[in-house]
Amino acid sequence: MGWIFRYLTSSVGKKQVMALTGLLLLLFLVGHLGGNFLLFLGAGPFNSYSHALISNPLIIPIELGLLAIFLVHIGLAIWVSIENKLARPDPYAHPLCEGKQGLSSSTMLITGGALILFVVVHILGLKYGTYYWAAASDGTVIRDVYKLVLEYFKNPGMLLFYAASMIVLGVHLTHAFWSACQTIGLSHKKYTPILRGLSVLLALGLAAGFLFVILFASQAKVG
């Protein structure tokens, strides 16, 4: 077991685990956006989907696992950043590579911190937000998450906060995906430009997708 500890505390190990947890979080975002798209189909499909998630007996272990991944990713990001700062307190006179010049790569900790705040607000506002109730197709009374979401985004301040957060998410992910792939060894002179382009497309797609959802919710009629 000693080699595991040495690997996890090594510079390479920390960066690779941070990359893997980041990719897992990215997969979660893709799935989460897919579920949110059911909002466009109306209250019935969206509430059925939400109820299926809430009533799943594995939901608590899954949420705890997701929380652990999130905390590990954040903790390692801070740890690696501190180590890099201590190793070289003065910034480079010239960037070592093109990837270090971008806004996304130079603000990863800042955008990451902003996203932590967003996640806290998001969970408190929606997961633990106001409880409305609705009848399912079989007559079962379930939580009306559709109404909650629509009411939530009728607040202009909350709509603005979410819109700004999605822009921050896009900036963060622009660098995150290709950097994670590079860290776990998917780096090649021929394919790196493709990964970087895919990273930008994923970032724009996710940010735009979530923005579309919240804008729709803000304009849709409740009830």
C-alpha positions as CSV (number, residue, x, y, z in Angstrom):
1,M,0.0,0.0,0.0
2,G,3.0,2.2,0.4
3,W,3.3,2.8,-3.3
4,I,-0.3,4.1,-3.5
5,F,0.5,6.7,-0.8
6,R,3.7,7.7,-2.6
7,Y,1.9,8.0,-5.9
8,L,-1.0,10.0,-4.5
9,T,1.4,12.4,-2.7
10,S,3.7,12.8,-5.7
11,S,3.5,15.7,-8.0
12,V,2.5,13.5,-11.0
13,G,0.0,11.5,-8.9
14,K,-1.8,14.6,-7.6
15,K,-2.1,16.1,-11.0
16,Q,-3.4,12.9,-12.6
17,V,-6.0,12.3,-9.8
18,M,-7.0,15.9,-10.2
19,A,-7.4,15.4,-14.0
20,L,-9.4,12.2,-13.5
21,T,-11.8,13.8,-11.0
22,G,-12.2,16.7,-13.3
23,L,-13.1,14.5,-16.2
24,L,-15.7,12.7,-14.0
25,L,-17.2,16.0,-13.0
26,L,-17.4,16.9,-16.7
27,L,-19.3,13.7,-17.4
28,F,-21.7,14.6,-14.7
29,L,-22.3,18.0,-16.2
30,V,-23.1,16.4,-19.6
31,G,-25.6,14.1,-18.0
32,H,-27.0,16.9,-15.8
33,L,-27.6,19.1,-18.8
34,G,-29.3,16.2,-20.6
35,G,-31.7,15.9,-17.7
36,N,-32.3,19.6,-17.6
37,F,-33.3,19.5,-21.3
38,L,-36.5,17.6,-20.2
39,L,-37.6,21.0,-18.9
40,F,-38.5,21.9,-22.5
41,L,-41.0,19.0,-22.6
42,G,-43.1,20.4,-19.7
43,A,-44.0,19.6,-16.1
44,G,-44.9,16.0,-16.6
45,P,-41.7,14.6,-18.1
46,F,-39.4,16.8,-16.0
47,N,-41.2,16.0,-12.7
48,S,-41.1,12.3,-13.5
49,Y,-37.4,12.5,-14.2
50,S,-36.8,14.4,-11.0
51,H,-38.9,12.0,-9.0
52,A,-37.0,9.0,-10.4
53,L,-33.8,10.6,-9.3
54,I,-35.0,11.6,-5.8
55,S,-36.7,8.2,-5.1
56,N,-33.7,6.1,-6.3
57,P,-32.4,4.2,-3.3
58,L,-28.8,4.8,-4.5
59,I,-29.2,8.6,-4.7
60,I,-27.5,9.2,-1.3
61,P,-24.4,7.1,-2.0
62,I,-24.2,8.6,-5.5
63,E,-24.4,12.2,-4.1
64,L,-21.8,11.4,-1.4
65,G,-19.6,9.9,-4.1
66,L,-20.0,13.0,-6.3
67,L,-19.3,15.2,-3.3
68,A,-16.1,13.3,-2.6
69,I,-15.0,13.7,-6.2
70,F,-15.7,17.4,-6.0
71,L,-13.8,17.9,-2.8
72,V,-10.8,15.8,-3.9
73,H,-10.7,17.8,-7.2
74,I,-10.8,21.2,-5.3
75,G,-8.3,20.1,-2.6
76,L,-5.8,18.8,-5.1
77,A,-6.2,22.0,-7.2
78,I,-5.3,24.1,-4.2
79,W,-2.5,21.8,-3.1
80,V,-0.9,21.7,-6.6
81,S,-1.2,25.5,-7.0
82,I,0.5,26.1,-3.6
83,E,3.3,23.8,-4.5
84,N,3.8,25.5,-7.8
85,K,3.8,28.9,-6.2
86,L,6.4,27.8,-3.5
87,A,8.6,26.1,-6.2
88,R,8.6,29.4,-8.2
89,P,7.3,32.4,-6.4
90,D,8.2,34.7,-9.3
91,P,6.2,34.4,-12.5
92,Y,7.9,33.3,-15.7
93,A,9.2,36.2,-17.8
94,H,7.8,34.4,-20.8
95,P,5.2,31.6,-20.8
96,L,6.6,28.1,-21.2
97,C,4.0,27.1,-23.7
98,E,1.2,28.6,-25.6
99,G,-1.4,27.0,-23.3
100,K,-0.2,29.1,-20.3
101,Q,-1.1,32.3,-22.1
102,G,-4.8,32.0,-22.2
103,L,-7.4,33.6,-19.9
104,S,-8.8,30.2,-19.0
105,S,-5.5,28.6,-17.9
106,S,-4.4,31.7,-15.9
107,T,-7.6,32.0,-14.0
108,M,-8.4,28.4,-13.1
109,L,-8.3,28.9,-9.3
110,I,-10.4,32.1,-9.6
111,T,-13.0,30.5,-11.8
112,G,-12.9,27.4,-9.7
113,G,-13.6,29.4,-6.5
114,A,-16.5,31.2,-8.2
115,L,-17.9,27.8,-9.2
116,I,-17.7,26.5,-5.6
117,L,-19.9,29.5,-4.6
118,F,-22.3,28.7,-7.4
119,V,-22.6,25.0,-6.4
120,V,-23.5,26.0,-2.8
121,V,-26.1,28.5,-4.0
122,H,-27.5,26.0,-6.5
123,I,-27.9,23.2,-4.0
124,L,-29.5,25.4,-1.3
125,G,-31.8,27.1,-3.8
126,L,-33.0,24.0,-5.8
127,K,-32.3,20.8,-3.9
128,Y,-33.4,22.4,-0.6
129,G,-35.7,25.1,-2.1
130,T,-39.4,25.5,-1.7
131,Y,-41.5,22.3,-1.9
132,Y,-44.4,22.4,-4.3
133,W,-46.4,19.3,-4.9
134,A,-48.0,17.8,-8.1
135,A,-49.8,14.7,-9.1
136,A,-48.0,12.2,-11.3
137,S,-49.8,10.4,-14.2
138,D,-50.6,7.5,-11.8
139,G,-52.0,9.8,-9.2
140,T,-49.0,9.7,-6.9
141,V,-48.2,13.0,-5.2
142,I,-44.6,14.0,-6.1
143,R,-42.5,17.1,-5.7
144,D,-43.2,19.7,-8.4
145,V,-39.6,20.5,-9.3
146,Y,-40.8,22.0,-12.6
147,K,-42.7,24.8,-10.8
148,L,-39.8,25.3,-8.4
149,V,-37.3,25.9,-11.2
150,L,-39.6,28.3,-13.0
151,E,-40.3,30.3,-9.9
152,Y,-36.7,30.3,-9.0
153,F,-35.6,31.9,-12.2
154,K,-38.3,34.5,-12.2
155,N,-36.0,36.3,-9.7
156,P,-33.9,38.7,-11.9
157,G,-31.0,38.7,-9.5
158,M,-30.8,34.9,-9.4
159,L,-31.1,34.8,-13.2
160,L,-28.2,37.2,-13.5
161,F,-26.1,35.2,-11.0
162,Y,-26.7,31.9,-12.9
163,A,-26.0,33.5,-16.3
164,A,-22.7,34.9,-15.0
165,S,-21.8,31.6,-13.4
166,M,-22.4,29.7,-16.7
167,I,-20.0,32.1,-18.4
168,V,-17.4,31.4,-15.7
169,L,-18.1,27.7,-16.2
170,G,-17.3,28.0,-19.9
171,V,-14.1,29.9,-19.2
172,H,-13.0,27.2,-16.7
173,L,-13.8,24.3,-19.0
174,T,-12.1,25.8,-22.0
175,H,-8.7,24.9,-20.5
176,A,-9.8,22.0,-18.2
177,F,-10.7,19.3,-20.7
178,W,-7.6,19.3,-22.9
179,S,-5.3,19.9,-19.9
180,A,-6.8,16.9,-18.1
181,C,-6.3,14.8,-21.2
182,Q,-2.7,15.9,-21.5
183,T,-2.1,15.2,-17.8
184,I,-3.2,11.6,-18.0
185,G,-1.0,11.0,-21.0
186,L,-3.2,11.8,-24.0
187,S,-0.7,14.2,-25.4
188,H,0.7,14.2,-28.9
189,K,1.8,16.9,-31.3
190,K,-0.7,15.8,-33.8
191,Y,-3.8,15.3,-31.5
192,T,-3.3,18.1,-28.9
193,P,-4.8,20.8,-31.2
194,I,-7.8,18.5,-31.7
195,L,-8.2,18.0,-28.0
196,R,-7.9,21.8,-27.4
197,G,-10.6,22.4,-30.0
198,L,-12.8,19.8,-28.5
199,S,-12.3,21.4,-25.1
200,V,-13.5,24.7,-26.4
201,L,-16.6,23.1,-28.1
202,L,-17.5,21.3,-24.9
203,A,-17.1,24.4,-22.8
204,L,-19.2,26.5,-25.2
205,G,-21.8,23.7,-25.6
206,L,-22.2,23.2,-21.8
207,A,-22.3,26.9,-21.0
208,A,-24.7,27.7,-23.8
209,G,-26.9,24.7,-23.0
210,F,-27.3,25.7,-19.3
211,L,-27.9,29.3,-20.3
212,F,-30.6,28.2,-22.7
213,V,-32.3,26.2,-19.9
214,I,-32.3,29.1,-17.4
215,L,-33.5,31.6,-19.9
216,F,-36.3,29.3,-20.9
217,A,-37.2,28.8,-17.3
218,S,-37.3,32.5,-16.7
219,Q,-39.8,33.0,-19.5
220,A,-42.0,29.9,-19.2
221,K,-45.4,30.3,-17.5
222,V,-45.9,28.6,-14.1
223,G,-49.0,26.4,-13.8
